[in-house]
Amino acid sequence: NEMVVHRKTGFIANNEAEFERYLQSLIDTPSLRIKMGQAAKKRIQNFTWDKSALKYEKTFKKVLQQRLLSKT
């Protein structure tokens, strides 16, 4: 996931046990919550609806162009 940088702006759990472990870590460590929260707030400023829409538009155009070229 682009928005979450594992262990910097949050945690990415692969299963329920990891999720529980990460959640407990956040509950037990207020300084970690604050640090990750601040990092996430800073990082999320790079993500806007306009930027996301442009990125998806470019990707769609690229895929369509490749598909059209492969048919010729």
All heavy atoms as an XYZ file, in Angstrom:
599
protein
N       0.838     -1.169      0.000
C       0.000      0.000      0.000
C       0.884      1.234      0.000
O       1.784      1.360      0.820
C      -0.886     -0.027      1.232
C      -1.951      1.000      1.207
O      -1.744      2.092      0.702
N      -3.086      0.681      1.740
N       0.609      2.142     -0.949
C       1.448      3.321     -1.078
C       1.344      4.263      0.113
O       2.300      4.905      0.481
C       1.062      4.107     -2.329
C       1.381      3.411     -3.610
C       0.947      4.243     -4.788
O       0.304      5.283     -4.596
O       1.266      3.852     -5.916
N       0.174      4.378      0.678
C      -0.015      5.354      1.752
C       0.657      4.936      3.043
O       1.168      5.766      3.771
C      -1.500      5.584      1.996
C      -2.158      6.386      0.932
S      -3.793      6.827      1.487
C      -4.597      7.014     -0.060
N       0.640      3.665      3.335
C       1.216      3.178      4.583
C       2.616      2.646      4.323
O       2.818      1.760      3.505
C       0.350      2.058      5.207
C       0.998      1.530      6.472
C      -1.054      2.574      5.493
N       3.568      3.228      5.012
C       4.937      2.728      4.979
C       5.108      1.927      6.269
O       5.090      2.493      7.372
C       5.967      3.879      4.900
C       7.383      3.324      4.922
C       5.720      4.728      3.669
N       5.230      0.624      6.098
C       5.260     -0.282      7.242
C       6.299      0.146      8.276
O       7.453      0.422      7.944
C       5.543     -1.707      6.762
C       5.424     -2.740      7.831
N       4.263     -2.963      8.541
C       6.328     -3.607      8.320
C       4.453     -3.920      9.413
N       5.709     -4.328      9.295
N       5.844      0.229      9.501
C       6.639      0.599     10.668
C       7.072      2.073     10.706
O       7.794      2.485     11.595
C       7.876     -0.300     10.830
C       7.539     -1.746     11.081
C       8.781     -2.549     11.432
N       8.462     -3.935     11.664
C       8.025     -4.440     12.822
N       7.847     -3.653     13.855
N       7.757     -5.721     12.925
N       6.659      2.861      9.727
C       6.969      4.292      9.738
C       5.698      5.120      9.873
O       5.602      5.996     10.722
C       7.739      4.697      8.489
C       9.119      4.077      8.446
C       9.923      4.573      7.276
C      11.205      3.772      7.216
N      12.370      4.541      7.049
N       4.731      4.865      9.003
C       3.472      5.617      9.057
C       2.326      4.732      9.525
O       1.185      5.177      9.604
C       3.113      6.211      7.683
O       2.928      5.142      6.748
C       4.193      7.151      7.197
N       2.630      3.496      9.823
C       1.618      2.556     10.285
C       2.138      1.144     10.158
O       3.324      0.922      9.908
N       1.230      0.214     10.340
C       1.582     -1.199     10.219
C       0.737     -1.834      9.124
O      -0.430     -1.480      8.947
C       1.316     -1.945     11.528
C       2.227     -1.555     12.651
C       1.734     -0.940     13.776
C       3.585     -1.821     12.591
C       2.560     -0.589     14.831
C       4.434     -1.479     13.638
C       3.914     -0.853     14.755
N       1.311     -2.787      8.437
C       0.568     -3.587      7.468
C       0.588     -5.020      7.995
O       1.633     -5.665      8.027
C       1.193     -3.510      6.061
C       1.162     -2.071      5.569
C       0.450     -4.436      5.096
C       1.896     -1.836      4.268
N      -0.578     -5.472      8.425
C      -0.697     -6.820      8.978
C      -1.088     -7.795      7.882
O      -1.951     -7.507      7.065
C      -1.731     -6.832     10.095
N      -0.445     -8.941      7.880
C      -0.744     -9.982      6.897
C      -1.771    -10.984      7.395
O      -2.259    -11.801      6.619
C       0.539    -10.710      6.500
C       1.480     -9.795      5.749
O       1.083     -9.155      4.788
N       2.709     -9.697      6.212
N      -2.058    -10.923      8.694
C      -3.044    -11.843      9.248
C      -3.555    -11.283     10.577
O      -3.069    -10.252     11.062
C      -2.448    -13.246      9.424
C      -1.184    -13.226     10.257
O      -1.164    -12.703     11.364
N      -0.099    -13.791      9.718
N      -4.524    -11.970     11.141
C      -5.148    -11.496     12.376
C      -4.169    -11.434     13.545
O      -4.201    -10.491     14.340
C      -6.329    -12.405     12.725
C      -7.166    -11.878     13.865
C      -8.383    -12.732     14.126
O      -8.888    -13.388     13.193
O      -8.844    -12.734     15.284
N      -3.287    -12.400     13.635
C      -2.313    -12.419     14.731
C      -1.379    -11.207     14.650
O      -1.089    -10.567     15.668
C      -1.507    -13.721     14.703
N      -0.917    -10.877     13.451
C      -0.073     -9.688     13.283
C      -0.852     -8.433     13.629
O      -0.323     -7.536     14.286
C       0.440     -9.589     11.848
C       1.603    -10.474     11.543
C       2.179    -10.217     10.149
O       1.719     -9.304      9.439
O       3.096    -10.962      9.774
N      -2.095     -8.357     13.180
C      -2.918     -7.196     13.479
C      -3.035     -6.997     14.985
O      -2.856     -5.890     15.495
C      -4.308     -7.352     12.851
C      -5.233     -6.220     13.164
C      -5.127     -5.008     12.486
C      -6.200     -6.341     14.151
C      -5.966     -3.950     12.787
C      -7.044     -5.283     14.452
C      -6.927     -4.087     13.765
N      -3.309     -8.070     15.706
C      -3.428     -7.990     17.164
C      -2.116     -7.543     17.798
O      -2.114     -6.719     18.718
C      -3.860     -9.339     17.730
C      -5.286     -9.695     17.387
C      -5.673    -11.088     17.834
O      -4.866    -11.764     18.526
O      -6.789    -11.517     17.497
N      -0.999     -8.074     17.312
C       0.317     -7.704     17.854
C       0.613     -6.223     17.612
O       1.074     -5.506     18.510
C       1.392     -8.602     17.233
C       2.730     -8.480     17.902
C       3.732     -9.548     17.469
N       3.960     -9.579     16.027
C       3.575    -10.570     15.223
N       2.941    -11.614     15.700
N       3.839    -10.531     13.929
N       0.328     -5.751     16.398
C       0.567     -4.340     16.083
C      -0.352     -3.431     16.886
O       0.076     -2.382     17.376
C       0.391     -4.082     14.589
C       1.415     -4.767     13.712
C       1.066     -5.243     12.458
C       2.725     -4.952     14.124
C       1.992     -5.875     11.636
C       3.660     -5.573     13.319
C       3.280     -6.034     12.077
O       4.204     -6.647     11.262
N      -1.590     -3.828     17.016
C      -2.543     -3.035     17.799
C      -2.091     -2.937     19.254
O      -2.091     -1.854     19.846
C      -3.938     -3.655     17.705
C      -5.048     -2.930     18.438
C      -5.192     -1.496     17.941
C      -6.366     -3.672     18.265
N      -1.665     -4.055     19.821
C      -1.187     -4.049     21.206
C       0.046     -3.167     21.346
O       0.190     -2.439     22.327
C      -0.872     -5.475     21.666
C      -0.645     -5.577     23.160
C      -1.886     -5.181     23.953
O      -2.963     -5.710     23.731
N      -1.737     -4.256     24.877
N       0.907     -3.187     20.359
C       2.097     -2.337     20.380
C       1.711     -0.859     20.417
O       2.297     -0.072     21.161
C       2.955     -2.643     19.156
O       4.083     -1.818     19.122
N       0.715     -0.499     19.636
C       0.257      0.900     19.631
C      -0.414      1.278     20.948
O      -0.250      2.396     21.438
C      -0.694      1.134     18.455
C      -0.045      1.109     17.080
C      -1.109      1.096     15.984
C       0.896      2.287     16.899
N      -1.149      0.351     21.515
C      -1.800      0.600     22.807
C      -0.756      0.782     23.905
O      -0.860      1.687     24.738
C      -2.763     -0.558     23.158
C      -3.960     -0.537     22.206
C      -3.206     -0.479     24.612
C      -4.832     -1.784     22.266
N       0.272     -0.053     23.877
C       1.285     -0.048     24.931
C       2.335      1.049     24.796
O       3.043      1.337     25.755
C       2.026     -1.397     24.957
C       1.128     -2.551     25.382
O       0.074     -2.300     25.981
O       1.505     -3.713     25.088
N       2.448      1.655     23.618
C       3.540      2.605     23.367
C       3.001      3.931     22.836
O       2.956      4.159     21.619
C       4.548      2.002     22.357
O       4.786      0.632     22.686
C       5.845      2.765     22.355
N       2.604      4.826     23.730
C       2.070      6.117     23.279
C       3.025      6.896     22.379
O       2.595      7.533     21.416
C       1.819      6.876     24.587
C       1.690      5.820     25.628
C       2.585      4.690     25.172
N       4.322      6.822     22.651
C       5.286      7.564     21.828
C       5.304      7.034     20.395
O       5.483      7.801     19.445
C       6.688      7.492     22.430
O       7.129      6.147     22.497
N       5.093      5.739     20.228
C       5.027      5.152     18.888
C       3.786      5.652     18.154
O       3.857      5.982     16.971
C       5.009      3.623     18.984
C       4.916      2.866     17.666
C       6.114      3.168     16.773
C       4.810      1.365     17.937
N       2.656      5.719     18.872
C       1.423      6.251     18.269
C       1.636      7.669     17.773
O       1.255      8.018     16.657
C       0.282      6.242     19.284
C      -0.276      4.903     19.594
C      -1.615      5.008     20.298
N      -1.657      5.929     21.419
C      -1.433      5.590     22.681
N      -1.123      4.335     22.990
N      -1.519      6.485     23.644
N       2.264      8.479     18.597
C       2.498      9.881     18.237
C       3.452      9.976     17.046
O       3.184     10.694     16.079
C       3.043     10.666     19.450
C       1.949     10.778     20.521
C       3.546     12.039     19.033
C       2.453     11.261     21.863
N       4.554      9.231     17.108
C       5.553      9.266     16.041
C       4.944      8.818     14.711
O       5.114      9.480     13.681
C       6.733      8.371     16.415
C       7.862      8.359     15.422
C       8.990      7.453     15.905
C      10.078      7.354     14.865
N      11.149      6.437     15.289
N       4.227      7.705     14.722
C       3.611      7.209     13.485
C       2.523      8.157     12.996
O       2.391      8.379     11.795
C       3.026      5.811     13.693
C       4.031      4.718     13.652
S       3.175      3.123     13.678
C       4.511      2.055     13.236
N       1.768      8.687     13.930
C       0.708      9.626     13.553
C       1.262     10.862     12.867
O       0.731     11.310     11.850
N       2.335     11.398     13.410
C       2.964     12.574     12.799
C       3.543     12.243     11.427
O       3.399     13.022     10.483
C       4.051     13.125     13.727
C       3.498     13.771     14.969
C       4.569     14.122     15.991
O       5.683     13.599     15.972
N       4.216     15.007     16.922
N       4.191     11.088     11.315
C       4.754     10.677     10.025
C       3.647     10.451      9.002
O       3.786     10.821      7.829
C       5.598      9.416     10.199
N       2.551      9.854      9.426
C       1.430      9.599      8.517
C       0.790     10.908      8.053
O       0.460     11.060      6.872
C       0.388      8.721      9.203
N       0.649     11.838      8.990
C       0.058     13.135      8.639
C       0.926     13.856      7.605
O       0.420     14.435      6.643
C      -0.099     13.991      9.888
C      -0.826     15.276      9.672
C      -1.056     16.011     10.980
C      -1.801     17.298     10.740
N      -2.045     18.028     11.987
N       2.233     13.791      7.784
C       3.152     14.424      6.840
C       3.090     13.732      5.482
O       3.031     14.375      4.435
C       4.572     14.380      7.399
C       5.595     15.063      6.542
C       6.972     15.025      7.191
C       7.998     15.680      6.294
N       9.350     15.612      6.860
N       3.083     12.410      5.498
C       3.072     11.640      4.246
C       1.779     11.838      3.469
O       1.791     11.931      2.248
C       3.297     10.161      4.533
C       3.314      9.317      3.271
C       3.935      7.964      3.526
N       3.820      7.092      2.381
C       4.562      7.162      1.288
N       5.507      8.079      1.198
N       4.391      6.334      0.279
N       0.672     11.894      4.147
C      -0.621     11.962      3.474
C      -0.784     13.274      2.704
O      -1.604     13.358      1.788
C      -1.781     11.736      4.473
C      -3.051     11.311      3.743
C      -2.058     12.971      5.296
C      -2.988      9.967      3.120
N       0.002     14.264      3.023
C      -0.063     15.532      2.290
C       0.324     15.350      0.828
O      -0.024     16.165     -0.013
C       0.818     16.581      2.962
C       0.286     16.998      4.313
C       1.233     17.911      5.060
O       2.335     18.193      4.618
N       0.803     18.373      6.219
N       1.043     14.268      0.534
C       1.424     13.973     -0.850
C       0.285     13.337     -1.642
O       0.396     13.175     -2.847
C       2.631     13.023     -0.878
C       3.862     13.650     -0.283
O       4.148     14.816     -0.520
N       4.596     12.893      0.501
N      -0.775     12.946     -0.954
C      -1.879     12.256     -1.605
C      -3.115     13.157     -1.618
O      -3.648     13.493     -0.578
C      -2.208     10.953     -0.875
C      -1.080      9.966     -0.900
C      -0.120      9.955      0.093
C      -0.971      9.055     -1.937
C       0.922      9.047      0.067
C       0.066      8.147     -1.973
C       1.020      8.144     -0.969
N      -3.520     13.541     -2.812
C      -4.753     14.306     -2.965
C      -5.605     13.599     -4.001
O      -5.124     12.757     -4.767
C      -4.475     15.742     -3.447
O      -3.937     15.682     -4.780
C      -3.519     16.494     -2.521
N      -6.890     13.933     -4.035
C      -7.778     13.335     -5.034
C      -7.294     13.661     -6.441
O      -7.312     12.807     -7.330
C      -9.212     13.798     -4.840
C      -9.871     13.159     -3.661
C     -10.223     13.760     -2.489
C     -10.244     11.779     -3.520
N     -10.777     12.844     -1.636
C     -10.806     11.626     -2.248
C     -10.143     10.672     -4.362
C     -11.281     10.397     -1.803
C     -10.613      9.446     -3.897
C     -11.168      9.326     -2.643
N      -6.858     14.894     -6.645
C      -6.387     15.292     -7.977
C      -5.160     14.491     -8.401
O      -5.079     13.994     -9.521
C      -6.068     16.785     -8.025
C      -7.315     17.655     -7.935
O      -8.416     17.155     -8.246
O      -7.179     18.830     -7.561
N      -4.199     14.365     -7.495
C      -2.985     13.601     -7.817
C      -3.320     12.136     -8.065
O      -2.783     11.516     -8.985
C      -1.961     13.719     -6.687
C      -1.280     15.071     -6.611
C      -0.270     15.091     -5.479
C       0.388     16.429     -5.344
N       1.360     16.473     -4.234
N      -4.193     11.580     -7.247
C      -4.579     10.178     -7.427
C      -5.295      9.970     -8.749
O      -5.023      9.003     -9.465
C      -5.479      9.717     -6.272
O      -4.770      9.739     -5.060
N      -6.194     10.882     -9.080
C      -6.938     10.763    -10.341
C      -5.988     10.844    -11.536
O      -6.116     10.059    -12.489
C      -8.000     11.856    -10.432
N      -5.036     11.756    -11.491
C      -4.064     11.873    -12.589
C      -3.222     10.609    -12.724
O      -2.941     10.150    -13.830
C      -3.154     13.090    -12.380
C      -3.797     14.452    -12.614
C      -2.833     15.568    -12.200
C      -4.189     14.599    -14.079
N      -2.827     10.052    -11.601
C      -2.018      8.835    -11.624
C      -2.801      7.685    -12.257
O      -2.286      6.953    -13.107
C      -1.588      8.467    -10.206
C      -0.689      7.264    -10.140
C      -0.231      7.004     -8.721
C       0.618      5.764     -8.663
N       1.060      5.456     -7.320
N      -4.066      7.529    -11.848
C      -4.892      6.468    -12.426
C      -5.158      6.722    -13.905
O      -5.143      5.786    -14.719
C      -6.211      6.320    -11.669
C      -6.070      5.499    -10.415
C      -6.080      6.104     -9.161
C      -5.908      4.124    -10.477
C      -5.941      5.355     -8.010
C      -5.760      3.362     -9.328
C      -5.795      3.980     -8.097
O      -5.648      3.229     -6.959
N      -5.384      7.971    -14.263
C      -5.619      8.290    -15.671
C      -4.410      7.898    -16.528
O      -4.556      7.292    -17.590
C      -5.929      9.781    -15.827
C      -6.206     10.190    -17.261
C      -6.455     11.682    -17.412
O      -6.025     12.464    -16.526
O      -7.075     12.052    -18.407
N      -3.214      8.243    -16.054
C      -1.997      7.883    -16.785
C      -1.862      6.365    -16.922
O      -1.497      5.855    -17.980
C      -0.758      8.449    -16.081
C      -0.579      9.928    -16.232
C       0.663     10.387    -15.491
C       0.806     11.892    -15.521
N       1.990     12.332    -14.769
N      -2.162      5.663    -15.846
C      -2.069      4.201    -15.875
C      -3.065      3.613    -16.863
O      -2.720      2.731    -17.659
C      -2.311      3.622    -14.460
O      -1.335      4.164    -13.573
C      -2.218      2.101    -14.466
N      -4.312      4.083    -16.824
C      -5.339      3.590    -17.749
C      -4.942      3.855    -19.200
O      -5.074      2.984    -20.065
C      -6.699      4.216    -17.466
C      -7.330      3.755    -16.167
C      -8.066      4.637    -15.406
C      -7.187      2.453    -15.719
C      -8.658      4.235    -14.218
C      -7.772      2.030    -14.530
C      -8.502      2.927    -13.774
N      -4.451      5.052    -19.467
C      -4.036      5.395    -20.832
C      -2.890      4.495    -21.295
O      -2.876      4.037    -22.438
C      -3.628      6.864    -20.924
C      -4.810      7.813    -20.914
C      -4.354      9.250    -21.021
C      -5.547     10.199    -21.051
N      -5.120     11.592    -21.162
N      -1.937      4.252    -20.414
C      -0.797      3.403    -20.756
C      -1.262      1.981    -21.081
O      -0.845      1.401    -22.087
C       0.197      3.378    -19.590
C       1.419      2.536    -19.837
C       2.337      2.577    -18.622
C       3.512      1.647    -18.794
N       4.367      1.639    -17.609
N      -2.139      1.436    -20.254
C      -2.635      0.075    -20.475
C      -3.429      0.003    -21.771
O      -3.256     -0.922    -22.573
C      -3.489     -0.398    -19.281
C      -4.224     -1.693    -19.605
C      -2.613     -0.574    -18.049
N      -4.286      0.987    -22.002
C      -5.072      0.996    -23.239
C      -4.186      1.126    -24.467
O      -4.403      0.447    -25.472
C      -6.101      2.130    -23.205
C      -7.277      1.925    -22.255
C      -8.101      3.197    -22.161
C      -8.128      0.750    -22.695
N      -3.184      1.987    -24.388
C      -2.267      2.166    -25.511
C      -1.513      0.863    -25.798
O      -1.375      0.457    -26.944
C      -1.292      3.297    -25.223
C      -0.370      3.602    -26.390
C       0.552      4.774    -26.093
O       0.858      5.057    -24.938
N       0.977      5.453    -27.130
N      -1.039      0.205    -24.768
C      -0.333     -1.066    -24.952
C      -1.261     -2.112    -25.555
O      -0.865     -2.881    -26.427
C       0.227     -1.567    -23.622
C       1.384     -0.752    -23.115
C       1.811     -1.146    -21.700
O       1.110     -1.857    -21.001
N       2.965     -0.643    -21.283
N      -2.489     -2.116    -25.125
C      -3.450     -3.088    -25.658
C      -3.743     -2.812    -27.129
O      -3.818     -3.735    -27.934
C      -4.722     -3.060    -24.840
C      -5.701     -4.117    -25.259
C      -6.804     -4.278    -24.273
N      -7.693     -5.302    -24.777
C      -8.281     -6.177    -24.050
N      -8.074     -6.176    -22.752
N      -9.080     -7.072    -24.552
N      -3.904     -1.548    -27.461
C      -4.155     -1.189    -28.864
C      -2.966     -1.544    -29.755
O      -3.132     -2.036    -30.858
C      -4.479      0.300    -28.985
C      -5.840      0.744    -28.442
C      -5.938      2.270    -28.459
C      -6.969      0.119    -29.253
N      -1.764     -1.292    -29.242
C      -0.559     -1.605    -30.019
C      -0.379     -3.111    -30.199
O       0.111     -3.572    -31.225
C       0.671     -1.019    -29.346
C       0.797      0.519    -29.399
C       1.993      0.974    -28.556
C       0.927      0.992    -30.828
N      -0.796     -3.887    -29.220
C      -0.631     -5.334    -29.319
C      -1.616     -5.953    -30.303
O      -1.402     -7.064    -30.775
C      -0.783     -5.998    -27.956
O      -2.125     -5.913    -27.517
N      -2.690     -5.222    -30.635
C      -3.686     -5.727    -31.585
C      -3.335     -5.417    -33.025
O      -3.947     -5.922    -33.939
C      -5.072     -5.165    -31.256
C      -5.651     -5.751    -29.992
C      -7.071     -5.295    -29.804
C      -7.661     -5.977    -28.598
N      -9.072     -5.706    -28.440
N      -2.340     -4.563    -33.226
C      -1.960     -4.187    -34.600
C      -0.788     -4.983    -35.091
O      -0.143     -5.711    -34.451
C      -1.625     -2.689    -34.707
O      -0.566     -2.389    -33.799
C      -2.841     -1.858    -34.423
